[in-house]
């Protein structure tokens, strides 16, 4: 249920609502999977809140969740939309340190953040 609500918020670009779903679900003791964090990061990205997207990436790691390539690409897209090229390239490095290979989305987002 949390995942579906977060995904709906992402699709609508309602980052505040997505954050509320995540916060309330966590407070209620629901098991938050990576999909909930990824969808919430996506909503923040659509809302041009790169700062929240990066904070959520770190929060997922704090919840003992292993971010995947989708997580990193979502955060990279948020950095692209916010023109945060330094943060984007730091994320690329972190992505590689976590054992992932940047894909076309990764590289395009990082490069577009420089524009």
C-alpha positions as CSV (number, residue, x, y, z in Angstrom):
1,X,0.0,0.0,0.0
2,X,2.8,2.4,0.9
3,X,4.6,1.6,-2.4
4,X,1.4,2.3,-4.5
5,X,0.7,5.6,-2.7
6,X,4.3,6.8,-3.2
7,X,4.2,5.7,-6.8
8,X,1.0,7.7,-7.4
9,X,2.6,10.7,-5.7
10,X,5.6,10.3,-8.0
11,X,3.5,10.1,-11.1
12,X,1.6,13.3,-10.1
13,X,4.8,15.1,-9.1
14,X,3.5,15.7,-5.6
15,X,6.7,15.5,-3.6
16,X,5.2,16.8,-0.4
17,X,2.5,14.1,-0.4
18,X,5.1,11.5,-1.2
19,X,7.2,12.6,1.8
20,X,4.2,12.5,4.0
21,X,3.4,8.9,2.9
22,X,6.9,7.9,3.6
23,X,7.0,9.7,7.0
24,X,3.6,8.4,8.1
25,X,4.3,4.9,7.0
26,X,7.6,4.8,8.9
27,X,5.9,6.2,12.0
28,X,3.2,3.6,11.8
29,X,5.9,0.9,11.7
30,X,5.3,-0.2,8.1
31,X,8.2,-2.0,6.4
32,X,9.5,0.5,3.9
33,X,11.1,-1.1,0.9
34,X,13.4,0.5,-1.6
35,X,10.5,1.0,-4.0
36,X,8.9,3.5,-1.6
37,X,12.2,5.4,-1.3
38,X,12.7,5.4,-5.1
39,X,9.2,6.6,-5.8
40,X,9.5,9.3,-3.2
41,X,12.9,10.4,-4.7
42,X,11.2,10.4,-8.1
43,X,8.5,12.7,-6.8
44,X,11.1,15.0,-5.3
45,X,13.0,15.0,-8.6
46,X,9.8,16.0,-10.5
47,X,9.2,18.7,-8.0
48,X,12.8,20.0,-8.5
49,X,13.7,19.2,-4.9
50,X,17.1,17.6,-5.5
51,X,18.1,18.3,-1.9
52,X,15.3,16.0,-0.6
53,X,16.1,13.3,-3.2
54,X,19.7,13.2,-2.0
55,X,18.6,13.1,1.6
56,X,16.3,10.2,0.8
57,X,19.1,8.3,-0.9
58,X,21.1,8.6,2.3
59,X,18.0,7.7,4.4
60,X,17.5,4.5,2.5
61,X,21.0,3.5,3.3
62,X,20.3,4.4,7.0
63,X,17.3,2.0,6.9
64,X,19.7,-0.8,5.9
65,X,18.4,-0.8,2.3
66,X,20.8,-1.2,-0.5
67,X,20.1,1.5,-3.1
68,X,20.1,0.1,-6.7
69,X,20.9,1.7,-10.0
70,X,17.3,3.0,-10.2
71,X,17.9,4.8,-6.9
72,X,21.1,6.4,-8.1
73,X,19.6,7.4,-11.5
74,X,16.6,9.0,-9.8
75,X,18.9,11.0,-7.6
76,X,21.1,11.9,-10.6
77,X,18.0,13.1,-12.5
78,X,17.1,15.3,-9.5
79,X,20.5,16.8,-9.6
80,X,20.1,17.3,-13.4
81,X,16.9,19.2,-12.9
82,X,18.4,21.3,-10.1
83,X,21.6,21.9,-12.2
84,X,23.7,20.4,-9.4
85,X,26.6,19.2,-11.5
86,X,29.0,18.8,-8.6
87,X,26.6,16.6,-6.7
88,X,25.8,14.6,-9.8
89,X,29.5,13.8,-10.4
90,X,29.9,12.9,-6.7
91,X,26.9,10.5,-7.1
92,X,28.5,8.9,-10.1
93,X,31.5,8.2,-8.0
94,X,29.4,6.8,-5.2
95,X,27.5,4.7,-7.7
96,X,30.7,3.1,-8.9
97,X,32.0,2.6,-5.4
98,X,28.8,0.6,-4.7
99,X,29.7,-1.7,-7.5
100,X,27.3,-0.4,-10.2
101,X,28.2,0.6,-13.8
102,X,26.7,4.0,-14.8
103,X,24.3,3.5,-17.7
104,X,23.1,5.9,-20.4
105,X,20.6,7.5,-17.9
106,X,23.4,8.0,-15.4
107,X,25.7,9.7,-17.8
108,X,23.1,11.8,-19.5
109,X,21.8,13.1,-16.2
110,X,25.3,14.0,-15.0
111,X,26.2,15.7,-18.3
112,X,22.9,17.6,-18.5
113,X,23.4,18.9,-15.0
114,X,26.3,20.9,-16.4
115,X,24.1,22.8,-18.9
